[in-house]
Amino acid sequence: MAITLTKPLKIGLTVVALLLAFRIALPYIVKNYVNKTLDELPGYTGHVEDIDIALIRGAYQIDGLILREEKGNPKYPFLSIPETDLSIEWKALFKGKLVGEVVMASPVLNMVAGASSGSQEDPTMDHWTDVVKDLMPITINRFAVHNGKLAFMDFSASPDVKLDIHAMELVALNLANVEKVAKKLPSSVTVTGKSIGGGTLKGKMQVNALKEIPDFDSDFQLTGVDLTSLNSFIKAYAKFDVERGKLDMYAELKSTDGKLDGYIKPFFEEVKVLNWKKDKKEGGVLSAVKEAVIGIFAEAAENQKRDQIATHVPIKGDLSNPQTNGWKTFINVLKHAFINAFSKGIENSL
């Protein structure tokens, strides 16, 4: 017995078929759009491996995002993110606000010295902002990073320099001020991580992300770093190395209307620079003598009671051009050694 389809039923089935076809094609459409957006960023090439769509929860997932500098080191892409989830923040929707949240899993940001061309083709902040808006067309209110890594490398130095903060956890909340917090800095950011040499990073920030140039008030501390893990950095830029020592560092930074104010306060403890036999063998007698002189200065600048060297580095200026005061930094070294030792920790002085 033949079944006769009525005209409304035919139309309904056609619409369902078109919707199914669109749903099947949607990930490919979005993937092509994302790849086009990444490739249009000046000085960079980028692509994603796959896109997954979750229409019911208003989200899509980007898998295998890679962004490379055109003149960068091919082994170290500027940005790689195995998984990024972009979705509607339902909690905010219940408060009458359509905003989104972005969650990145295991992102790696590689900053390679000398990789950027430094030309007019390099991306500006407006370029980066446009990319974010294209990938997430609604305002972002929550941003999170799980197991992130921030690395700095300089292969033009001798020896090669490789530093990183890994196992990073970052959470930024209320970026669009959905909670209507009656504060000048309504958004909060917290970050933790580990550094090479076994250091521990902790930081927090209050920020007004709605301003064109965001205002912020932040403090950070990096503690328990084995100085010998930084020997490639020290030897490349200061031309000596250390045999032992520990680094603790504290910082406060504040910005209002693009004007930066703050300080960095490093503490070096139980530092030993000279190993005469080793340094003489590796760099000759002159190298060993130089490190002996550095060791004598370090001993003279050391606060003997605490077995530590410390200073207070003031930072002022514009966000685009922060300035430090070298003379005041040197005076603070002597102050810590001979007059009044600095205390570890955040000063809360801004």
C-alpha positions in Angstrom: 0.0 0.0 0.0 1.5 3.3 -1.1 1.8 6.1 1.3 0.8 9.5 0.0 2.7 12.5 1.5 0.7 15.6 2.0 2.2 18.9 1.0 2.7 20.1 4.6 4.4 16.9 5.5 6.7 17.2 2.5 7.6 20.7 3.6 8.2 19.5 7.2 10.4 16.6 6.1 12.4 19.0 3.8 13.0 21.4 6.6 14.1 18.6 8.9 16.5 17.3 6.2 17.9 20.8 5.7 18.4 21.3 9.4 20.2 17.9 9.7 22.4 18.8 6.7 23.2 22.2 8.2 24.0 20.6 11.6 26.3 18.1 9.9 28.0 20.8 7.9 28.2 23.4 10.8 31.5 22.2 12.3 33.2 22.4 8.9 31.8 25.9 8.3 33.0 27.1 11.7 36.4 25.4 11.3 36.9 27.2 8.0 35.8 30.5 9.5 38.2 30.0 12.5 41.1 29.1 10.2 40.5 32.1 8.1 40.4 34.4 11.1 43.7 33.1 12.5 45.4 33.4 9.1 44.4 37.0 8.8 46.3 38.0 11.9 49.4 40.0 10.6 52.7 38.3 10.9 51.2 34.9 11.9 49.8 31.7 10.4 47.4 29.5 12.3 45.0 26.7 12.0 42.8 24.4 14.1 42.5 20.6 13.8 38.8 20.2 14.6 35.6 21.9 15.8 32.9 20.3 17.9 29.5 22.0 18.2 27.2 21.6 21.3 24.1 23.5 20.3 22.0 22.5 23.3 24.4 24.2 25.8 25.3 27.0 23.4 29.0 26.1 23.0 31.7 25.0 20.6 35.1 23.4 21.3 38.2 24.2 19.3 40.7 21.3 19.2 44.4 21.6 18.3 44.8 25.4 17.8 48.3 26.3 16.6 49.5 29.9 16.0 52.9 30.4 14.5 55.0 33.6 14.0 55.9 33.8 10.3 59.5 34.6 11.2 59.5 32.6 14.3 61.2 29.4 15.4 59.3 26.5 13.6 59.9 24.2 16.6 58.2 26.5 19.1 54.8 27.9 17.9 53.8 31.1 19.5 50.6 29.6 20.9 49.3 26.1 21.0 46.1 25.0 22.8 45.0 21.4 22.7 41.4 22.3 23.7 39.4 25.5 24.1 35.8 25.6 25.2 33.7 28.7 24.3 30.2 28.8 25.7 27.4 30.9 27.0 27.7 31.6 30.8 24.3 30.3 31.9 24.7 31.8 35.4 24.9 35.3 33.9 22.0 34.5 31.5 19.7 34.0 34.5 20.6 37.6 35.5 19.6 39.0 32.1 23.1 39.2 30.6 24.2 37.3 27.5 27.9 36.8 28.0 30.3 34.0 27.5 33.1 32.0 29.2 36.3 30.6 27.7 38.2 27.7 29.2 41.6 26.6 27.9 43.2 23.3 28.6 47.0 23.0 28.6 47.8 26.1 26.5 51.4 26.9 25.8 52.6 30.4 25.1 56.2 30.5 23.7 58.0 33.9 23.7 61.1 33.5 21.6 63.6 36.4 21.7 64.1 37.9 18.2 61.3 35.9 16.6 59.1 38.8 15.8 59.9 40.9 12.8 59.3 44.2 14.6 57.8 45.6 11.4 54.5 47.4 10.8 53.0 44.0 9.9 53.2 42.9 13.5 49.7 42.6 15.1 48.5 45.5 17.3 46.2 45.2 20.3 43.3 46.0 18.0 44.2 43.0 15.8 44.2 40.7 18.8 41.0 42.1 20.1 39.3 41.6 16.6 40.4 37.9 16.6 39.0 37.3 20.1 35.7 39.0 19.1 35.5 36.9 15.9 36.0 33.7 17.8 33.7 34.7 20.7 31.2 37.3 19.3 29.6 37.9 22.7 31.4 39.6 25.7 33.6 37.3 27.8 32.7 37.4 31.5 34.7 34.4 32.7 38.1 33.2 31.5 40.0 30.2 32.8 43.3 28.4 32.1 44.1 24.9 33.3 47.6 23.5 33.3 49.0 26.3 31.2 52.7 27.1 30.4 54.4 30.4 29.7 57.9 30.0 28.3 60.7 32.4 27.4 63.6 31.3 25.1 66.6 33.1 23.6 68.6 31.0 21.2 70.7 34.0 20.2 72.3 34.0 23.7 75.2 31.9 24.7 74.3 29.5 26.3 70.7 29.1 25.1 68.2 30.5 27.6 65.0 28.6 28.5 62.8 29.7 31.3 59.2 28.8 32.0 56.2 28.9 34.4 54.2 25.7 34.1 51.2 24.0 35.8 49.5 27.4 35.6 46.0 27.7 36.9 44.3 31.1 36.1 40.7 32.2 36.7 39.4 35.7 35.7 35.8 36.4 37.0 33.2 39.1 36.3 35.1 40.6 33.4 31.9 42.2 32.1 30.8 43.2 35.6 27.7 41.1 35.4 27.6 40.9 39.2 27.4 44.8 39.2 30.1 45.1 41.9 30.2 48.7 43.1 34.0 48.9 42.9 36.4 50.8 40.7 38.0 47.4 39.9 35.1 45.0 39.7 36.9 42.0 38.2 39.2 39.5 39.9 42.1 37.4 38.6 44.0 34.7 40.4 46.9 32.7 39.2 49.2 29.9 40.5 52.0 28.0 38.9 55.4 26.4 39.2 58.7 27.7 37.8 61.9 25.9 36.8 64.0 25.4 39.9 61.0 24.3 42.0 59.6 27.8 42.5 56.0 28.5 43.4 54.0 31.4 41.8 51.0 33.0 43.4 49.3 36.2 42.2 46.0 38.1 42.4 44.7 41.1 40.6 41.7 43.4 40.7 40.9 44.9 37.3 38.5 47.1 35.4 38.4 45.2 32.1 35.7 47.5 30.6 38.1 50.4 30.1 39.9 50.8 26.8 43.2 50.8 28.8 42.2 48.6 31.8 43.0 49.8 35.4 44.4 47.1 37.7 46.0 46.6 41.1 48.0 43.4 41.5 50.6 41.6 43.6 52.6 38.5 42.7 55.2 36.4 44.5 57.6 33.7 43.2 59.3 31.8 46.0 61.7 28.9 46.5 63.5 29.1 43.2 66.8 27.2 43.1 69.2 29.7 41.6 71.3 27.1 39.8 68.3 26.4 37.5 68.7 30.0 36.2 72.4 29.6 35.3 71.8 29.7 31.6 70.0 33.0 32.0 72.6 34.4 34.4 75.6 33.3 32.4 74.1 34.5 29.1 73.3 38.0 30.3 75.5 38.6 33.4 78.5 36.4 32.2 78.8 34.4 35.5 77.0 31.6 37.2 76.2 30.5 40.7 77.1 27.4 42.6 74.2 27.5 45.0 71.5 29.9 46.1 67.7 30.5 46.4 65.5 33.3 45.0 62.3 34.7 46.4 60.7 37.6 44.6 57.7 39.8 45.4 56.0 42.5 43.3 53.2 45.0 43.4 52.0 46.7 40.2 49.2 49.2 39.9 47.9 51.0 36.8 45.5 53.9 36.6 44.7 55.5 33.2 47.7 53.8 31.6 50.1 55.1 34.3 52.2 52.3 36.0 53.4 52.3 39.6 55.0 49.5 41.6 58.1 47.7 42.6 59.9 44.3 42.4 61.6 43.1 45.6 64.0 40.1 45.0 65.8 38.2 47.8 68.9 36.1 47.1 69.8 33.7 49.9 72.8 31.5 50.6 74.4 32.6 47.3 77.8 31.1 46.3 79.3 32.3 43.1 82.8 30.8 43.0 83.9 27.3 42.6 87.6 28.0 41.7 88.5 24.6 40.2 85.4 24.3 38.2 85.4 27.9 36.9 89.1 27.8 36.1 88.6 24.6 34.1 85.5 25.8 32.2 86.5 29.4 31.5 90.1 29.9 32.4 91.9 31.9 35.1 90.4 35.3 34.1 86.8 33.9 34.3 87.5 32.5 37.7 89.0 35.8 38.9 86.0 37.7 37.7 83.6 35.4 39.5 85.8 35.8 42.6 85.3 39.5 42.5 81.6 39.1 42.0 81.6 36.8 45.0 83.4 39.4 47.1 80.8 42.0 46.2 77.9 39.6 46.9 79.5 38.9 50.3 79.9 42.6 51.0 76.3 43.4 50.0 74.9 40.5 52.0 72.9 41.1 55.2 75.0 38.9 57.4 72.4 38.1 60.0 70.0 36.8 57.3 72.6 35.5 54.8 70.7 37.2 52.0 71.1 39.9 49.3 68.0 42.0 48.6 66.8 45.2 47.0 63.7 47.2 46.1 63.3 48.0 42.4 60.8 50.8 41.8 58.8 50.8 38.6 57.1 53.8 37.2 55.9 55.1 33.8 53.5 54.3 31.0 52.3 50.7 30.5 53.9 50.8 27.1 57.3 52.0 28.5 57.8 51.1 32.2 61.0 52.6 33.8 63.2 51.3 36.6 65.6 53.4 38.7 69.0 51.7 38.6 70.7 54.1 41.1 67.9 53.7 43.6 68.0 50.0 43.1 71.8 50.0 44.0 71.2 52.2 47.0 68.5 49.8 48.2 71.0 46.9 48.0 73.3 48.8 50.3 70.4 49.8 52.6 69.4 46.2 53.0 73.0 45.1 53.7 74.0 47.7 56.2 71.1 49.8 57.5 67.7 48.2 57.6 66.9 44.8 56.0 63.8 44.5 53.8 61.1 42.1 55.0 59.9 39.3 52.7 56.3 39.6 51.5 54.0 42.0 49.8 54.2 45.5 51.3 50.6 46.7 50.4 52.2 50.1 49.9 50.4 51.2 46.7 
